[in-house]
Amino acid sequence: MSRPSAPAIRRAVIRACKRLDTKGHVAGAEGNLSARIGATRLVVTPSGRCKADLTAADLISIKTDGTGMVGQLRPSSEIAMHLAIYRARPDVGAIVHAHPLAATAFAVARTPIPKGTLAEVAGVVGPTPVVVYRTPGTAALGRAVSAALRAANVALLANHGAVAVGPTIGVALQRMESLEQAARTILAARLAGRPKTLKAAERMTLEQLWKSGAGRGLVTRAAPRRRI
């Protein structure tokens, strides 16, 4: 299958921006998204702009080593985090960082999404490590997040928000949305009573189902384990 063209990827990023805004996963200029457009370049959302108002022309192109910026606007203040993730995960084609309410509540509590509570957690979301707090926009945050994502595709950023990665912007967005839905459901279940968890064998069956591609049409391969 041929890789989408750079203009097509730009349009996909903008669609994801508008979807995040519509669903309330970002407010104002919050959040940032990026996607690879080749072996050595990516596009990233600009700093200080509402996601609902962005156009494909607003995206900034930059090399994966942080040089060669092309665009009229400043890149996201979290560009260091995006670059660090791409360096640590060559398989990642896109990154979504947002502040969905329920997932961010777990991040503020510094509590991962409980395992074995929902099929989507086992299949689409996977492990949700909580990244130690680091000042937003710093290289230190980039190092912490990229380390956590070596063995996960979603992470909670302590007192900050969440980040999801995938081979495409569509997959990264789906993981972010599934993370938020899981967080909302778990919080609601706690109000209703004491949430029950799936048995280990049941969780394993679900994980195998999603890895085979049978679950919701999304293949969610485990993130490769890499030495840090």
Summary of the structure (lengths in Angstrom):
residues: 228
radius of gyration: 16.9
end to end distance: 32.2
largest distance: 54.1
contacts: 767
relative contact order: 0.15
helix: 43%
strand: 14%
